Amino acid sequence: MGRMVAWEYALLVRRYQGQGRNFHVSFVWYAPDGSRKDITAFGDTAIAHLNRAGREGWELVSAAEDVNNVQGSTEVHRYHLKRPIN
């Protein structure tokens, strides 16, 4: 019987908030240990952040989007990732 793979999970959240020509995009990393870190400075697109995570062994498991366009615009994208525990 083969050895079971143990996984750890993380979450990347992209938040876009805007009204008219004013907008702000931020990225937050939720690590397996429960810590939270603003990683906006590491890139301005979700692809940049996902590629960075991929280089660290993370695999995208799923993505979800919430959009609220009432009185301005808010978008929240959640990227769920996993990687094997060494």
N, C-alpha and C positions, 0 to 999 in steps of 0.2 A: 504494500500500500504506500502511495506517495506521501511526501511530507506536505502538510497544509501550509499555505502562504498566509502570513499575518500581515494586515494592512494598517496603515495610519491614514487619516483623512484630514483635509484642509479645505478652506473655503476662501475664494477670492470674490470680493464684492466690488462692482463698479457702480458708482452713483453719479448720475447726471441730474443737475438741478439748474433750471434756467427760466428766465422770463424775458421775453423780447430778445434783445441782443446780448443780454447779460446771462452768462452761464458759468457753471463750475463743475468740473469732473474730478472725482476722487476715486482712489482704489485702496481698499483695506484688505489685509491678509489675516485670516483667522487660522492660527497654527494648531497642530494636533494637541499641544499642551494647554490650549485654551487662551493663549495670549492673542492680542490684537495689535496690529501694526499698520500705520498709514504708510503705504508704499507708493504713493502718487508720484514722488520724485523719480522713481525708477523707470517711468515710461508714460506716454500719454494715450496709449491705446490698449485695449484688452489683449490684442494679439501679442504686443510686446511683453506684457505681464505673463501670459500663458506660455510663451516661448521661454521666458526666464525660468518659470516653474518647471517646464519640461526638461531644461538642462540640469535641474536639480533632482530629476527622477520622478516628478509628479506626472500623472496621467489624468486627463480630463474624463470625468465619469458622466456628468450631466450639467446642463445649463438651464437657467430659468430667468424669465424677464417679467418685471412688473412695470406697467406704464400708467401714469396718471396725468392726463392732459387738461385737467380742470384748473383754471386760473394759473397759467404757466405750465411748466412741464417738469415732470420728475420721472426718471427711469432708474430702476435698480436691476442690475444683472448679477446673478449669482452663478459662480462657476465652482462646482464641486469636484475636488481632485483626490486622488489616492496614490500611494506608493507603497511598495513592500517594505516591511520593517526588516532591517539587516540584522 
